[in-house]
Amino acid sequence: MNGSQRRQAILSMLGSEPISGSELSRHFGVSRQVIVQDMALLRATDQNIIATGKGYILFSAMQQNSRCRRCIPVRHTDAQIMEEFEAVLSRGGSILDVIVEHEVYGQISASLFIRTRSDAEEFIEKIRGSSSLMSLTDGTHFHTVEASDEATLDRIEHALKNL
């Protein structure tokens, strides 16, 4: 399989669930660096591929999802991250990203894709010993939250405000 064929096969594998670069490299029998280069080449051809902490996803597949989304402002400390995640997850929501408005750099965002308690715990473990993005803005940040309907998003937003 040549590089062009591999990139087409990668595109056919990508969807709304993250696939790690390591998984792709094992599947195609190439190094992870080759996959990173493939992703760069695919992006250069206007493929809307997003790199997350859990792997690559195709943005167009995310948009086809029929779930509702809302950007919700929050403010808390690093010690309260898991409590925030639980407030969303326990009400049937998912946390897609984190966004901060930095006074010098403007808007900075990172994809999270936290859909389960296990995802949340994995994120907490990864961030342990480093600083969170919200530390740049004294705890103030936004999350894009996804849920099955607007009423669920209302309940999630209310719960987050009460925290």
DACOR-V352368 format. One record per run of one state. SS is the DSSP state (@ for helix, = for strand, . for the rest). FROM is the first residue (numbers start at 1). TO is the last residue. If there is no record, write none. Layout:
BEGIN
SS,FROM,TO
SS,FROM,TO
END
This chain:
BEGIN
.,1,2
@,3,13
.,14,18
=,19,19
.,20,20
@,21,28
.,29,31
@,32,44
.,45,48
=,49,52
.,53,54
=,55,58
@,59,63
.,64,67
=,68,75
.,76,77
@,78,89
.,90,93
=,94,102
.,103,105
=,106,114
.,115,116
@,117,127
.,128,132
@,133,137
.,138,139
=,140,147
.,148,149
@,150,162
.,163,163
END
